[in-house]
Amino acid sequence: MSINKAIPVLLALSLALGGCLSLGGKVPPTLLTLTPATTVAAGTVTSGDPKTAIMVMEPETDQHLAVVRVPVQIDDTNVAYIKNAAWVERPARLFRALLAETLRSKTSALVLEDTQAAASVGTRISGRLIDMGYDARMSSVVVRFEAIRATTGNVVVSTKRFESVVPGIEAKPEAVGPALNKAANDVAAQVAGWVVGG
């Protein structure tokens, strides 16, 4: 194929690839994330026996939380999404990272996330992220997490539900974002206290 004939083909191919690499349309004005209220100091080294380590798994979610949009519970059966806002990543992954970092700041045990390799660990923290969004009925932000704690070999398994509600919030990204961060940190601290406290 001559260079003159190849140029249109290459242009068409690059345009096609550009469509495949799209970020899903227009990026919303507000991108939300979760920032840990407590963190481990830079330079801190943690090591230990994998059998006493804590593995934080990515929680399961219902479909309304399996996207990067921020859900709004309108009533018992209707869900909408906050306009002009989205998570930088799926809520379950953001919450896993937040919980892991919170645990690291609360214990001297080795804390890993399920993306990190480990042959065996002493405790696994998994569960279901039930809510992480806005409830229009209460003008509140709500985070609910059903935690599952399993020890080595699943000899002991226990569950506990955690919740944090921040009331009096407008359904606007600039209000909902900080409130969600506050509520998620509250829930992560509750879970960490349960795990570390035994």
C-alpha positions in Angstrom: 0.0 0.0 0.0 1.4 3.4 -0.9 1.9 6.1 1.7 -0.9 8.3 0.1 -3.4 5.4 0.4 -2.2 4.5 3.9 -2.8 7.9 5.4 -6.6 7.8 5.2 -6.6 4.3 6.7 -4.4 5.4 9.6 -6.6 8.4 10.3 -9.7 6.2 10.3 -8.0 3.8 12.6 -6.9 6.5 15.0 -10.4 7.9 15.1 -11.9 4.5 15.8 -9.4 3.9 18.7 -10.2 7.4 20.0 -13.8 6.3 20.3 -12.8 3.2 22.2 -10.6 5.2 24.6 -13.4 7.7 25.5 -13.8 8.4 29.2 -17.6 8.0 28.7 -18.5 11.5 27.5 -18.2 14.8 29.2 -16.4 14.8 32.5 -18.6 16.2 35.3 -17.5 19.4 36.9 -17.1 17.7 40.3 -15.1 14.4 40.8 -15.4 13.0 44.3 -13.0 10.8 46.3 -12.5 9.6 49.9 -9.7 11.0 52.0 -8.7 9.1 55.2 -9.1 11.2 58.4 -6.1 9.3 59.9 -3.1 8.0 58.0 0.2 6.3 58.6 3.2 8.6 58.6 5.4 8.6 55.6 8.4 6.3 56.0 6.6 3.9 58.4 7.6 0.3 57.8 5.2 -2.4 58.8 6.1 -6.1 58.6 4.9 -9.3 60.2 3.7 -12.8 60.0 1.1 -13.2 57.2 -0.9 -15.4 59.7 -1.5 -12.3 61.8 -2.1 -9.9 58.9 -5.4 -8.3 58.1 -6.7 -8.5 54.5 -9.3 -6.0 53.5 -11.5 -7.2 50.6 -13.4 -5.0 48.1 -17.0 -5.1 49.4 -19.9 -6.3 47.3 -22.5 -3.7 46.3 -25.9 -3.6 44.7 -26.1 -2.3 41.1 -26.8 1.3 42.1 -23.4 1.5 43.7 -21.5 -0.4 41.0 -21.1 2.8 39.0 -19.2 6.0 39.5 -22.3 8.2 39.8 -23.5 9.3 43.3 -26.9 7.8 44.1 -29.9 9.7 45.5 -32.6 7.6 47.2 -35.8 9.5 46.2 -38.2 7.1 47.9 -38.4 3.4 48.8 -38.2 2.3 45.2 -36.7 5.1 43.1 -33.1 6.0 42.8 -31.6 9.0 40.9 -28.1 10.4 40.7 -26.5 13.7 41.8 -26.2 16.0 38.8 -22.7 17.2 37.8 -20.8 14.8 40.1 -19.1 11.4 40.0 -16.7 9.3 41.9 -13.1 9.1 40.6 -13.5 5.3 41.0 -16.2 2.8 42.0 -17.4 3.5 45.6 -16.5 -0.1 46.7 -12.8 0.4 45.8 -12.6 3.8 47.4 -14.1 2.5 50.6 -11.8 -0.5 50.6 -8.8 1.8 50.4 -10.2 4.1 53.1 -10.9 1.2 55.5 -7.4 -0.3 54.9 -5.7 3.0 55.6 -7.8 3.5 58.7 -6.9 0.1 60.0 -3.2 0.7 59.3 -3.4 3.8 61.5 -5.1 1.9 64.4 -3.0 -1.3 64.6 0.6 -2.5 64.3 -0.5 -5.5 62.3 0.2 -5.8 58.7 -2.8 -4.6 56.7 -3.2 -5.6 53.1 -5.8 -5.0 50.4 -7.1 -7.9 48.2 -5.1 -6.6 45.2 -1.9 -7.5 47.1 -0.6 -11.0 47.1 -0.5 -13.1 50.4 -0.6 -16.8 50.8 -2.6 -16.7 54.0 -3.7 -14.1 56.4 -5.0 -14.2 60.0 -8.1 -12.1 59.4 -10.2 -11.2 56.3 -12.5 -8.2 56.4 -15.2 -8.3 53.6 -18.8 -7.5 53.4 -21.4 -5.5 51.5 -21.4 -1.7 51.0 -25.2 -1.2 51.3 -25.4 2.6 51.0 -23.0 5.4 50.1 -25.0 8.3 48.8 -27.7 10.9 49.4 -31.2 10.2 50.9 -33.6 12.9 49.7 -36.2 11.9 52.2 -34.0 12.9 55.1 -31.8 15.5 53.3 -28.9 13.4 54.6 -25.9 11.6 53.5 -25.8 7.9 54.4 -23.1 5.3 54.5 -24.0 1.7 55.6 -21.6 -1.3 55.6 -22.3 -4.8 56.6 -18.9 -6.1 57.7 -17.8 -9.8 57.8 -14.8 -10.7 59.8 -13.3 -14.2 59.2 -10.3 -15.7 60.9 -7.8 -18.1 59.4 -9.5 -21.1 57.9 -12.9 -19.4 58.5 -12.9 -21.0 62.0 -14.6 -17.9 63.4 -16.9 -15.7 61.3 -18.8 -12.7 62.6 -20.8 -9.9 61.1 -21.8 -6.5 62.2 -23.6 -3.6 60.5 -22.2 -0.1 60.7 -23.8 3.2 59.8 -23.2 6.9 59.7 -25.7 9.6 58.8 -24.9 13.3 58.2 -28.1 15.3 58.2 -29.0 18.7 56.9 -27.2 18.4 53.6 -28.3 20.0 50.3 -28.4 17.8 47.2 -25.4 19.6 45.7 -22.0 18.2 44.9 -20.2 20.8 47.0 -22.2 19.7 50.1 -22.6 16.0 49.4 -18.9 15.3 48.7 -17.5 16.4 52.1 -20.4 14.9 53.9 -19.9 11.5 52.3 -16.2 11.7 53.1 -17.1 12.4 56.8 -19.6 9.6 57.0 -17.3 7.1 55.2 -14.5 7.9 57.6 -16.9 7.5 60.6 -17.9 4.0 59.4 -14.3 3.0 58.6 -13.3 4.1 62.2 -16.2 2.1 63.6 -15.1 -1.0 61.7 -11.5 -0.6 62.6 -12.4 -0.3 66.3 -14.4 -3.6 66.0 -11.6 -5.4 64.2 -8.7 -4.2 66.4 -10.8 -4.4 69.6 -11.6 -8.0 69.0 
